[in-house]
Protein backbone atom coordinates (compact mmCIF):
# COMPACT_ATOMS: atom_id res chain seq x y z
CA UNK A 1 0.00 0.00 0.00
CA UNK A 2 1.41 3.38 -0.98
CA UNK A 3 2.25 5.57 2.01
CA UNK A 4 0.51 8.89 2.40
CA UNK A 5 2.47 11.98 1.52
CA UNK A 6 3.37 13.86 4.67
CA UNK A 7 2.03 17.39 4.79
CA UNK A 8 2.33 20.18 7.31
CA UNK A 9 -0.96 20.35 9.20
CA UNK A 10 -1.78 23.05 11.70
CA UNK A 11 -2.48 20.61 14.55
CA UNK A 12 -2.31 22.13 18.03
CA UNK A 13 -4.08 21.38 21.30
CA UNK A 14 -6.40 24.15 20.21
CA UNK A 15 -7.49 22.69 16.86
CA UNK A 16 -9.90 20.02 15.67
CA UNK A 17 -9.03 17.84 12.68
CA UNK A 18 -11.73 16.40 10.40
CA UNK A 19 -11.37 14.21 7.31
CA UNK A 20 -12.97 16.22 4.54
CA UNK A 21 -13.61 16.62 0.82
CA UNK A 22 -13.07 20.08 -0.69
CA UNK A 23 -15.42 21.54 -3.29
CA UNK A 24 -16.14 24.85 -4.99
CA UNK A 25 -19.46 26.74 -5.10
CA UNK A 26 -19.83 30.30 -6.35
CA UNK A 27 -16.05 30.52 -6.48
CA UNK A 28 -15.78 29.74 -2.76
CA UNK A 29 -14.27 26.69 -1.13
CA UNK A 30 -16.50 24.53 1.01
CA UNK A 31 -15.97 21.20 2.73
CA UNK A 32 -17.94 18.02 3.37
CA UNK A 33 -17.18 15.93 6.44
CA UNK A 34 -18.75 13.48 8.88
CA UNK A 35 -19.37 14.34 12.52
CA UNK A 36 -20.16 11.82 15.30
CA UNK A 37 -23.47 12.62 16.96
CA UNK A 38 -21.81 12.90 20.37
CA UNK A 39 -19.90 15.95 19.08
CA UNK A 40 -22.98 17.71 17.71
CA UNK A 41 -23.94 19.42 21.02
CA UNK A 42 -20.34 20.56 21.50
CA UNK A 43 -19.76 21.88 17.99
CA UNK A 44 -23.07 23.49 17.15
CA UNK A 45 -23.62 25.38 20.36
CA UNK A 46 -24.17 28.98 19.28
CA UNK A 47 -27.65 30.25 20.22
CA UNK A 48 -28.96 33.44 18.59
CA UNK A 49 -32.49 33.29 20.03
CA UNK A 50 -31.92 36.41 22.12
CA UNK A 51 -31.07 38.52 19.06
CA UNK A 52 -33.64 40.40 16.95
CA UNK A 53 -34.39 38.84 13.52
CA UNK A 54 -32.29 41.33 11.57
CA UNK A 55 -29.19 40.31 13.56
CA UNK A 56 -29.76 36.57 13.26
CA UNK A 57 -28.66 34.21 10.48
CA UNK A 58 -31.37 31.66 11.31
CA UNK A 59 -34.99 31.47 12.41
CA UNK A 60 -35.60 30.73 16.08
CA UNK A 61 -35.75 27.02 16.85
CA UNK A 62 -39.34 25.76 16.93
CA UNK A 63 -39.18 23.47 19.97
CA UNK A 64 -42.54 21.86 19.14
CA UNK A 65 -40.95 20.21 16.08
CA UNK A 66 -38.10 18.58 17.98
CA UNK A 67 -39.97 15.77 19.86
CA UNK A 68 -41.43 14.34 16.66
CA UNK A 69 -37.99 14.13 15.02
CA UNK A 70 -36.51 12.72 18.23
CA UNK A 71 -39.16 9.99 18.35
CA UNK A 72 -38.47 9.23 14.71
CA UNK A 73 -34.81 8.60 15.54
CA UNK A 74 -35.46 6.54 18.66
CA UNK A 75 -38.20 4.43 17.07
CA UNK A 76 -36.16 3.79 13.93
CA UNK A 77 -32.60 3.57 15.21
CA UNK A 78 -31.81 0.95 12.54
CA UNK A 79 -33.69 2.57 9.73
CA UNK A 80 -33.71 6.38 10.02
CA UNK A 81 -32.43 8.63 7.22
CA UNK A 82 -31.03 12.14 7.73
CA UNK A 83 -29.75 14.61 5.17
CA UNK A 84 -26.63 16.68 5.84
CA UNK A 85 -26.43 19.67 8.13
CA UNK A 86 -25.18 22.88 6.53
CA UNK A 87 -23.07 25.17 8.71
CA UNK A 88 -20.79 28.18 8.56
CA UNK A 89 -17.47 28.38 10.43
CA UNK A 90 -16.43 31.77 11.72
CA UNK A 91 -12.76 30.88 12.19
CA UNK A 92 -9.73 30.47 9.94
CA UNK A 93 -9.42 26.91 8.66
CA UNK A 94 -6.59 25.01 6.97
CA UNK A 95 -7.18 22.22 4.46
CA UNK A 96 -4.30 19.78 3.82
CA UNK A 97 -4.79 17.45 0.87
CA UNK A 98 -3.69 13.81 0.86
CA UNK A 99 -2.24 13.88 -2.61
CA UNK A 100 -1.12 10.23 -2.70
CA UNK A 101 -4.77 9.25 -2.59
CA UNK A 102 -6.14 12.15 -4.61
CA UNK A 103 -3.80 13.90 -7.06
CA UNK A 104 -6.35 16.67 -7.59
CA UNK A 105 -6.15 17.65 -3.95
CA UNK A 106 -9.84 17.29 -3.07
CA UNK A 107 -9.51 14.73 -0.25
CA UNK A 108 -7.69 15.69 2.91
CA UNK A 109 -7.79 16.91 6.49
CA UNK A 110 -9.51 20.08 7.66
CA UNK A 111 -8.02 21.84 10.67
CA UNK A 112 -10.47 24.10 12.54
CA UNK A 113 -9.50 26.29 15.52
CA UNK A 114 -11.15 24.99 18.66
CA UNK A 115 -12.58 28.43 19.43
CA UNK A 116 -14.33 28.59 16.05
CA UNK A 117 -18.11 28.62 16.15
CA UNK A 118 -20.31 26.47 13.90
CA UNK A 119 -23.51 28.27 12.89
CA UNK A 120 -26.21 25.98 11.47
CA UNK A 121 -27.61 27.39 8.24
CA UNK A 122 -29.86 24.42 7.54
CA UNK A 123 -30.86 21.55 9.83
CA UNK A 124 -31.19 23.15 13.25
CA UNK A 125 -34.20 20.98 14.14
CA UNK A 126 -32.32 17.82 13.14
CA UNK A 127 -29.42 19.00 15.27
CA UNK A 128 -31.66 19.60 18.30
CA UNK A 129 -33.35 16.21 17.86
CA UNK A 130 -29.96 14.47 17.72
CA UNK A 131 -29.03 16.10 21.02
CA UNK A 132 -32.24 14.87 22.64
CA UNK A 133 -31.94 11.38 21.16
CA UNK A 134 -28.44 10.73 22.52
CA UNK A 135 -29.61 11.81 25.98
CA UNK A 136 -32.13 8.95 25.86
CA UNK A 137 -29.89 6.48 24.02
CA UNK A 138 -26.19 7.36 24.46
CA UNK A 139 -25.13 4.51 22.15
CA UNK A 140 -26.36 6.66 19.25
CA UNK A 141 -23.45 9.01 19.96
CA UNK A 142 -21.26 6.90 17.66
CA UNK A 143 -23.60 7.45 14.70
CA UNK A 144 -22.45 10.12 12.24
CA UNK A 145 -24.12 12.83 10.21
CA UNK A 146 -22.78 14.50 7.10
CA UNK A 147 -21.99 18.19 7.45
CA UNK A 148 -21.41 20.70 4.67
CA UNK A 149 -19.12 23.44 5.98
CA UNK A 150 -18.72 26.92 4.54
CA UNK A 151 -16.14 29.41 5.78
CA UNK A 152 -18.23 32.24 7.23
CA UNK A 153 -18.23 35.49 5.30
CA UNK A 154 -20.21 37.46 7.86
CA UNK A 155 -23.83 37.91 8.88
CA UNK A 156 -25.03 39.14 5.49
CA UNK A 157 -23.66 36.07 3.70
CA UNK A 158 -25.06 33.69 6.34
CA UNK A 159 -28.51 35.26 6.08
CA UNK A 160 -28.39 34.92 2.30
CA UNK A 161 -27.38 31.27 2.63
CA UNK A 162 -30.39 30.61 4.85
CA UNK A 163 -32.68 32.32 2.34
CA UNK A 164 -31.18 30.42 -0.60
CA UNK A 165 -31.27 27.02 1.12
CA UNK A 166 -34.96 27.39 2.00
CA UNK A 167 -36.19 29.27 -1.06
CA UNK A 168 -36.62 26.22 -3.26
CA UNK A 169 -37.27 23.61 -0.57
CA UNK A 170 -40.61 21.93 -1.33
CA UNK A 171 -42.20 19.41 1.00
CA UNK A 172 -43.54 16.31 -0.74
CA UNK A 173 -47.32 16.29 -1.16
CA UNK A 174 -49.38 14.48 1.46
CA UNK A 175 -50.38 11.91 -1.16
CA UNK A 176 -46.77 11.16 -2.05
CA UNK A 177 -45.95 10.94 1.65
CA UNK A 178 -48.62 8.24 2.10
CA UNK A 179 -47.42 6.42 -1.01
CA UNK A 180 -43.80 6.23 0.16
CA UNK A 181 -44.26 5.88 3.94
CA UNK A 182 -43.53 2.27 4.92
CA UNK A 183 -43.35 2.94 8.65
CA UNK A 184 -46.96 4.05 9.13
CA UNK A 185 -49.38 1.05 9.31
CA UNK A 186 -52.26 3.24 8.17
CA UNK A 187 -50.38 4.26 5.02
CA UNK A 188 -49.73 0.56 4.37
CA UNK A 189 -53.44 -0.21 4.76
CA UNK A 190 -54.49 2.64 2.48
CA UNK A 191 -52.14 1.41 -0.25
CA UNK A 192 -53.88 -1.97 -0.02
CA UNK A 193 -57.35 -0.39 -0.06
CA UNK A 194 -56.76 1.45 -3.32
CA UNK A 195 -56.01 -1.93 -4.92
CA UNK A 196 -58.75 -4.00 -3.29
CA UNK A 197 -61.68 -1.52 -3.26
CA UNK A 198 -63.24 -1.31 -6.76
CA UNK A 199 -64.32 2.31 -6.20
CA UNK A 200 -60.68 3.31 -5.60
CA UNK A 201 -58.93 0.95 -8.01
CA UNK A 202 -57.19 2.96 -10.76
CA UNK A 203 -59.09 6.08 -9.66
CA UNK A 204 -56.68 7.55 -7.09
CA UNK A 205 -54.32 10.49 -7.64
CA UNK A 206 -51.14 9.28 -5.90
CA UNK A 207 -48.89 12.32 -6.24
CA UNK A 208 -50.73 15.63 -6.39
CA UNK A 209 -52.83 17.38 -3.77
CA UNK A 210 -55.76 17.89 -6.13
CA UNK A 211 -57.46 16.00 -8.93
CA UNK A 212 -57.55 17.79 -12.29
CA UNK A 213 -60.92 18.43 -13.92
CA UNK A 214 -60.52 15.92 -16.74
CA UNK A 215 -58.74 13.24 -14.76
CA UNK A 216 -60.18 9.74 -14.51
CA UNK A 217 -59.19 9.84 -10.83
CA UNK A 218 -61.88 10.30 -8.21
CA UNK A 219 -59.91 11.09 -5.04
CA UNK A 220 -56.37 11.85 -3.94
CA UNK A 221 -54.45 9.26 -1.94
CA UNK A 222 -54.28 11.69 0.99
CA UNK A 223 -58.09 11.99 0.95
CA UNK A 224 -58.45 8.20 1.24
CA UNK A 225 -55.88 8.26 4.04
CA UNK A 226 -57.72 10.97 6.02
CA UNK A 227 -61.09 9.28 5.51
CA UNK A 228 -59.79 5.87 6.58
CA UNK A 229 -58.05 7.43 9.56
CA UNK A 230 -61.41 8.96 10.60
CA UNK A 231 -63.19 5.65 10.03
CA UNK A 232 -60.81 3.72 12.29
CA UNK A 233 -60.15 6.55 14.74
CA UNK A 234 -56.39 6.06 14.41
CA UNK A 235 -53.36 8.22 15.00
CA UNK A 236 -50.31 8.21 12.75
CA UNK A 237 -48.06 5.18 13.32
CA UNK A 238 -50.69 3.49 15.52
CA UNK A 239 -51.00 -0.26 15.03
CA UNK A 240 -53.82 -1.49 12.78
CA UNK A 241 -55.57 -4.68 13.90
CA UNK A 242 -56.72 -7.36 11.47
CA UNK A 243 -60.38 -6.71 12.27
CA UNK A 244 -59.83 -3.01 11.56
CA UNK A 245 -58.32 -3.87 8.18
CA UNK A 246 -61.41 -5.96 7.40
CA UNK A 247 -63.72 -3.18 8.55
CA UNK A 248 -62.07 -0.60 6.29
CA UNK A 249 -62.29 -2.94 3.30
CA UNK A 250 -65.93 -3.83 3.99
CA UNK A 251 -67.00 -0.24 4.68
CA UNK A 252 -65.57 1.31 1.54
CA UNK A 253 -66.92 -1.59 -0.51
CA UNK A 254 -70.39 -1.23 1.01
CA UNK A 255 -70.85 2.50 0.44
CA UNK A 256 -71.39 2.34 -3.36
CA UNK A 257 -74.47 0.18 -2.65
CA UNK A 258 -76.05 3.26 -1.04
CA UNK A 259 -74.72 6.05 -3.26
CA UNK A 260 -76.35 5.67 -6.71
CA UNK A 261 -73.81 7.76 -8.63
CA UNK A 262 -70.94 5.66 -7.30
CA UNK A 263 -72.71 2.54 -8.54
CA UNK A 264 -73.08 4.17 -11.96
CA UNK A 265 -69.32 4.85 -11.97
CA UNK A 266 -68.55 1.20 -11.20
CA UNK A 267 -70.91 0.14 -13.98
CA UNK A 268 -69.16 2.43 -16.46
CA UNK A 269 -72.20 4.63 -17.03
CA UNK A 270 -70.54 7.85 -15.85
CA UNK A 271 -66.98 9.15 -15.57
CA UNK A 272 -65.08 10.35 -12.52
CA UNK A 273 -64.76 13.80 -14.08
CA UNK A 274 -68.55 14.04 -14.48
CA UNK A 275 -69.12 13.04 -10.86
CA UNK A 276 -66.59 15.52 -9.54
CA UNK A 277 -68.16 18.28 -11.59
CA UNK A 278 -71.72 17.66 -10.43
CA UNK A 279 -71.61 16.03 -6.98
CA UNK A 280 -70.09 16.73 -3.56
CA UNK A 281 -69.62 13.05 -2.69
CA UNK A 282 -66.74 12.78 -5.13
CA UNK A 283 -64.53 15.18 -3.20
CA UNK A 284 -62.27 14.72 -0.18
CA UNK A 285 -64.42 16.68 2.29
CA UNK A 286 -67.35 14.26 1.92
CA UNK A 287 -65.12 11.18 1.82
CA UNK A 288 -63.62 12.35 5.12
CA UNK A 289 -67.11 12.94 6.53
CA UNK A 290 -68.21 9.48 5.43
CA UNK A 291 -65.22 8.03 7.26
CA UNK A 292 -66.13 9.89 10.45
CA UNK A 293 -69.77 8.81 10.14
CA UNK A 294 -68.65 5.22 9.63
CA UNK A 295 -66.69 5.35 12.89
CA UNK A 296 -69.79 6.49 14.82
CA UNK A 297 -72.04 4.02 13.01
CA UNK A 298 -69.83 1.02 13.77
CA UNK A 299 -69.55 2.10 17.42
CA UNK A 300 -73.33 2.34 17.72
CA UNK A 301 -74.25 -0.69 15.61
CA UNK A 302 -71.20 -3.00 15.64
CA UNK A 303 -73.12 -6.08 14.44
CA UNK A 304 -75.28 -4.66 11.63
CA UNK A 305 -73.90 -1.25 10.69
CA UNK A 306 -74.47 -2.07 7.00
CA UNK A 307 -78.25 -2.02 7.50
CA UNK A 308 -78.13 1.54 8.81
CA UNK A 309 -76.55 3.05 5.69
CA UNK A 310 -79.77 2.97 3.64
CA UNK A 311 -80.81 6.59 4.40
CA UNK A 312 -77.75 7.69 2.38
CA UNK A 313 -79.69 6.63 -0.73
CA UNK A 314 -82.16 9.49 -0.20
CA UNK A 315 -79.55 12.27 0.02
CA UNK A 316 -79.33 14.82 -2.78
CA UNK A 317 -75.56 14.87 -3.35
CA UNK A 318 -75.75 17.49 -6.10
CA UNK A 319 -73.72 20.65 -5.70
CA UNK A 320 -76.94 22.49 -6.55
CA UNK A 321 -78.45 21.32 -3.25
CA UNK A 322 -78.35 24.41 -1.01
CA UNK A 323 -77.91 22.19 2.07
CA UNK A 324 -74.24 21.79 1.18
CA UNK A 325 -73.50 25.52 1.17
CA UNK A 326 -71.77 26.41 4.43
CA UNK A 327 -71.15 22.73 5.12
CA UNK A 328 -69.15 20.97 2.42
CA UNK A 329 -69.06 24.15 0.33
CA UNK A 330 -68.07 27.74 0.96
CA UNK A 331 -69.02 30.39 -1.56
CA UNK A 332 -69.94 27.71 -4.08
CA UNK A 333 -66.60 25.92 -3.80
CA UNK A 334 -65.76 22.67 -2.03
CA UNK A 335 -63.82 23.24 1.19
CA UNK A 336 -61.67 20.76 3.15
CA UNK A 337 -61.38 23.03 6.20
CA UNK A 338 -61.87 21.33 9.55
CA UNK A 339 -65.16 23.09 10.26
CA UNK A 340 -66.53 22.06 6.85
CA UNK A 341 -65.63 18.43 7.48
CA UNK A 342 -67.44 18.58 10.85
CA UNK A 343 -70.54 20.25 9.41
CA UNK A 344 -70.71 17.75 6.55
CA UNK A 345 -70.31 14.95 9.10
CA UNK A 346 -73.15 16.44 11.16
CA UNK A 347 -75.44 16.45 8.15
CA UNK A 348 -74.72 12.79 7.42
CA UNK A 349 -75.02 11.80 11.07
CA UNK A 350 -78.44 13.37 11.37
CA UNK A 351 -79.53 11.70 8.16
CA UNK A 352 -78.54 8.35 9.67
CA UNK A 353 -80.05 9.15 13.06
CA UNK A 354 -76.72 9.30 14.90
CA UNK A 355 -76.31 11.65 17.87
CA UNK A 356 -73.75 14.43 17.58
CA UNK A 357 -70.86 14.79 20.02
CA UNK A 358 -70.71 17.90 22.21
CA UNK A 359 -68.10 19.49 19.97
CA UNK A 360 -70.09 18.67 16.83
CA UNK A 361 -73.22 20.12 18.43
CA UNK A 362 -71.36 23.30 19.36
CA UNK A 363 -70.14 23.76 15.78
CA UNK A 364 -73.62 22.90 14.45
CA UNK A 365 -75.28 25.56 16.58
CA UNK A 366 -72.70 28.10 15.48
CA UNK A 367 -73.48 27.24 11.86
CA UNK A 368 -77.23 27.58 12.41
CA UNK A 369 -76.71 30.96 14.04
CA UNK A 370 -74.54 32.02 11.13
CA UNK A 371 -71.34 32.24 13.19
CA UNK A 372 -69.47 29.53 11.28
C-alpha positions in Angstrom: 0.0 0.0 0.0 1.4 3.4 -1.0 2.3 5.6 2.0 0.5 8.9 2.4 2.5 12.0 1.5 3.4 13.9 4.7 2.0 17.4 4.8 2.3 20.2 7.3 -1.0 20.3 9.2 -1.8 23.0 11.7 -2.5 20.6 14.5 -2.3 22.1 18.0 -4.1 21.4 21.3 -6.4 24.2 20.2 -7.5 22.7 16.9 -9.9 20.0 15.7 -9.0 17.8 12.7 -11.7 16.4 10.4 -11.4 14.2 7.3 -13.0 16.2 4.5 -13.6 16.6 0.8 -13.1 20.1 -0.7 -15.4 21.5 -3.3 -16.1 24.9 -5.0 -19.5 26.7 -5.1 -19.8 30.3 -6.3 -16.1 30.5 -6.5 -15.8 29.7 -2.8 -14.3 26.7 -1.1 -16.5 24.5 1.0 -16.0 21.2 2.7 -17.9 18.0 3.4 -17.2 15.9 6.4 -18.8 13.5 8.9 -19.4 14.3 12.5 -20.2 11.8 15.3 -23.5 12.6 17.0 -21.8 12.9 20.4 -19.9 16.0 19.1 -23.0 17.7 17.7 -23.9 19.4 21.0 -20.3 20.6 21.5 -19.8 21.9 18.0 -23.1 23.5 17.2 -23.6 25.4 20.4 -24.2 29.0 19.3 -27.7 30.3 20.2 -29.0 33.4 18.6 -32.5 33.3 20.0 -31.9 36.4 22.1 -31.1 38.5 19.1 -33.6 40.4 17.0 -34.4 38.8 13.5 -32.3 41.3 11.6 -29.2 40.3 13.6 -29.8 36.6 13.3 -28.7 34.2 10.5 -31.4 31.7 11.3 -35.0 31.5 12.4 -35.6 30.7 16.1 -35.8 27.0 16.9 -39.3 25.8 16.9 -39.2 23.5 20.0 -42.5 21.9 19.1 -41.0 20.2 16.1 -38.1 18.6 18.0 -40.0 15.8 19.9 -41.4 14.3 16.7 -38.0 14.1 15.0 -36.5 12.7 18.2 -39.2 10.0 18.4 -38.5 9.2 14.7 -34.8 8.6 15.5 -35.5 6.5 18.7 -38.2 4.4 17.1 -36.2 3.8 13.9 -32.6 3.6 15.2 -31.8 0.9 12.5 -33.7 2.6 9.7 -33.7 6.4 10.0 -32.4 8.6 7.2 -31.0 12.1 7.7 -29.8 14.6 5.2 -26.6 16.7 5.8 -26.4 19.7 8.1 -25.2 22.9 6.5 -23.1 25.2 8.7 -20.8 28.2 8.6 -17.5 28.4 10.4 -16.4 31.8 11.7 -12.8 30.9 12.2 -9.7 30.5 9.9 -9.4 26.9 8.7 -6.6 25.0 7.0 -7.2 22.2 4.5 -4.3 19.8 3.8 -4.8 17.5 0.9 -3.7 13.8 0.9 -2.2 13.9 -2.6 -1.1 10.2 -2.7 -4.8 9.2 -2.6 -6.1 12.2 -4.6 -3.8 13.9 -7.1 -6.4 16.7 -7.6 -6.2 17.6 -3.9 -9.8 17.3 -3.1 -9.5 14.7 -0.2 -7.7 15.7 2.9 -7.8 16.9 6.5 -9.5 20.1 7.7 -8.0 21.8 10.7 -10.5 24.1 12.5 -9.5 26.3 15.5 -11.2 25.0 18.7 -12.6 28.4 19.4 -14.3 28.6 16.0 -18.1 28.6 16.1 -20.3 26.5 13.9 -23.5 28.3 12.9 -26.2 26.0 11.5 -27.6 27.4 8.2 -29.9 24.4 7.5 -30.9 21.5 9.8 -31.2 23.2 13.3 -34.2 21.0 14.1 -32.3 17.8 13.1 -29.4 19.0 15.3 -31.7 19.6 18.3 -33.4 16.2 17.9 -30.0 14.5 17.7 -29.0 16.1 21.0 -32.2 14.9 22.6 -31.9 11.4 21.2 -28.4 10.7 22.5 -29.6 11.8 26.0 -32.1 9.0 25.9 -29.9 6.5 24.0 -26.2 7.4 24.5 -25.1 4.5 22.1 -26.4 6.7 19.3 -23.5 9.0 20.0 -21.3 6.9 17.7 -23.6 7.5 14.7 -22.5 10.1 12.2 -24.1 12.8 10.2 -22.8 14.5 7.1 -22.0 18.2 7.5 -21.4 20.7 4.7 -19.1 23.4 6.0 -18.7 26.9 4.5 -16.1 29.4 5.8 -18.2 32.2 7.2 -18.2 35.5 5.3 -20.2 37.5 7.9 -23.8 37.9 8.9 -25.0 39.1 5.5 -23.7 36.1 3.7 -25.1 33.7 6.3 -28.5 35.3 6.1 -28.4 34.9 2.3 -27.4 31.3 2.6 -30.4 30.6 4.8 -32.7 32.3 2.3 -31.2 30.4 -0.6 -31.3 27.0 1.1 -35.0 27.4 2.0 -36.2 29.3 -1.1 -36.6 26.2 -3.3 -37.3 23.6 -0.6 -40.6 21.9 -1.3 -42.2 19.4 1.0 -43.5 16.3 -0.7 -47.3 16.3 -1.2 -49.4 14.5 1.5 -50.4 11.9 -1.2 -46.8 11.2 -2.0 -46.0 10.9 1.7 -48.6 8.2 2.1 -47.4 6.4 -1.0 -43.8 6.2 0.2 -44.3 5.9 3.9 -43.5 2.3 4.9 -43.4 2.9 8.7 -47.0 4.0 9.1 -49.4 1.1 9.3 -52.3 3.2 8.2 -50.4 4.3 5.0 -49.7 0.6 4.4 -53.4 -0.2 4.8 -54.5 2.6 2.5 -52.1 1.4 -0.2 -53.9 -2.0 0.0 -57.4 -0.4 -0.1 -56.8 1.5 -3.3 -56.0 -1.9 -4.9 -58.8 -4.0 -3.3 -61.7 -1.5 -3.3 -63.2 -1.3 -6.8 -64.3 2.3 -6.2 -60.7 3.3 -5.6 -58.9 0.9 -8.0 -57.2 3.0 -10.8 -59.1 6.1 -9.7 -56.7 7.6 -7.1 -54.3 10.5 -7.6 -51.1 9.3 -5.9 -48.9 12.3 -6.2 -50.7 15.6 -6.4 -52.8 17.4 -3.8 -55.8 17.9 -6.1 -57.5 16.0 -8.9 -57.6 17.8 -12.3 -60.9 18.4 -13.9 -60.5 15.9 -16.7 -58.7 13.2 -14.8 -60.2 9.7 -14.5 -59.2 9.8 -10.8 -61.9 10.3 -8.2 -59.9 11.1 -5.0 -56.4 11.9 -3.9 -54.4 9.3 -1.9 -54.3 11.7 1.0 -58.1 12.0 1.0 -58.5 8.2 1.2 -55.9 8.3 4.0 -57.7 11.0 6.0 -61.1 9.3 5.5 -59.8 5.9 6.6 -58.1 7.4 9.6 -61.4 9.0 10.6 -63.2 5.6 10.0 -60.8 3.7 12.3 -60.1 6.6 14.7 -56.4 6.1 14.4 -53.4 8.2 15.0 -50.3 8.2 12.7 -48.1 5.2 13.3 -50.7 3.5 15.5 -51.0 -0.3 15.0 -53.8 -1.5 12.8 -55.6 -4.7 13.9 -56.7 -7.4 11.5 -60.4 -6.7 12.3 -59.8 -3.0 11.6 -58.3 -3.9 8.2 -61.4 -6.0 7.4 -63.7 -3.2 8.6 -62.1 -0.6 6.3 -62.3 -2.9 3.3 -65.9 -3.8 4.0 -67.0 -0.2 4.7 -65.6 1.3 1.5 -66.9 -1.6 -0.5 -70.4 -1.2 1.0 -70.8 2.5 0.4 -71.4 2.3 -3.4 -74.5 0.2 -2.6 -76.0 3.3 -1.0 -74.7 6.0 -3.3 -76.4 5.7 -6.7 -73.8 7.8 -8.6 -70.9 5.7 -7.3 -72.7 2.5 -8.5 -73.1 4.2 -12.0 -69.3 4.8 -12.0 -68.6 1.2 -11.2 -70.9 0.1 -14.0 -69.2 2.4 -16.5 -72.2 4.6 -17.0 -70.5 7.9 -15.9 -67.0 9.2 -15.6 -65.1 10.3 -12.5 -64.8 13.8 -14.1 -68.6 14.0 -14.5 -69.1 13.0 -10.9 -66.6 15.5 -9.5 -68.2 18.3 -11.6 -71.7 17.7 -10.4 -71.6 16.0 -7.0 -70.1 16.7 -3.6 -69.6 13.0 -2.7 -66.7 12.8 -5.1 -64.5 15.2 -3.2 -62.3 14.7 -0.2 -64.4 16.7 2.3 -67.3 14.3 1.9 -65.1 11.2 1.8 -63.6 12.4 5.1 -67.1 12.9 6.5 -68.2 9.5 5.4 -65.2 8.0 7.3 -66.1 9.9 10.5 -69.8 8.8 10.1 -68.7 5.2 9.6 -66.7 5.4 12.9 -69.8 6.5 14.8 -72.0 4.0 13.0 -69.8 1.0 13.8 -69.6 2.1 17.4 -73.3 2.3 17.7 -74.3 -0.7 15.6 -71.2 -3.0 15.6 -73.1 -6.1 14.4 -75.3 -4.7 11.6 -73.9 -1.3 10.7 -74.5 -2.1 7.0 -78.3 -2.0 7.5 -78.1 1.5 8.8 -76.5 3.0 5.7 -79.8 3.0 3.6 -80.8 6.6 4.4 -77.7 7.7 2.4 -79.7 6.6 -0.7 -82.2 9.5 -0.2 -79.5 12.3 0.0 -79.3 14.8 -2.8 -75.6 14.9 -3.4 -75.8 17.5 -6.1 -73.7 20.7 -5.7 -76.9 22.5 -6.6 -78.4 21.3 -3.3 -78.3 24.4 -1.0 -77.9 22.2 2.1 -74.2 21.8 1.2 -73.5 25.5 1.2 -71.8 26.4 4.4 -71.1 22.7 5.1 -69.1 21.0 2.4 -69.1 24.2 0.3 -68.1 27.7 1.0 -69.0 30.4 -1.6 -69.9 27.7 -4.1 -66.6 25.9 -3.8 -65.8 22.7 -2.0 -63.8 23.2 1.2 -61.7 20.8 3.1 -61.4 23.0 6.2 -61.9 21.3 9.6 -65.2 23.1 10.3 -66.5 22.1 6.8 -65.6 18.4 7.5 -67.4 18.6 10.9 -70.5 20.3 9.4 -70.7 17.7 6.5 -70.3 14.9 9.1 -73.1 16.4 11.2 -75.4 16.5 8.1 -74.7 12.8 7.4 -75.0 11.8 11.1 -78.4 13.4 11.4 -79.5 11.7 8.2 -78.5 8.3 9.7 -80.0 9.2 13.1 -76.7 9.3 14.9 -76.3 11.7 17.9 -73.7 14.4 17.6 -70.9 14.8 20.0 -70.7 17.9 22.2 -68.1 19.5 20.0 -70.1 18.7 16.8 -73.2 20.1 18.4 -71.4 23.3 19.4 -70.1 23.8 15.8 -73.6 22.9 14.4 -75.3 25.6 16.6 -72.7 28.1 15.5 -73.5 27.2 11.9 -77.2 27.6 12.4 -76.7 31.0 14.0 -74.5 32.0 11.1 -71.3 32.2 13.2 -69.5 29.5 11.3 
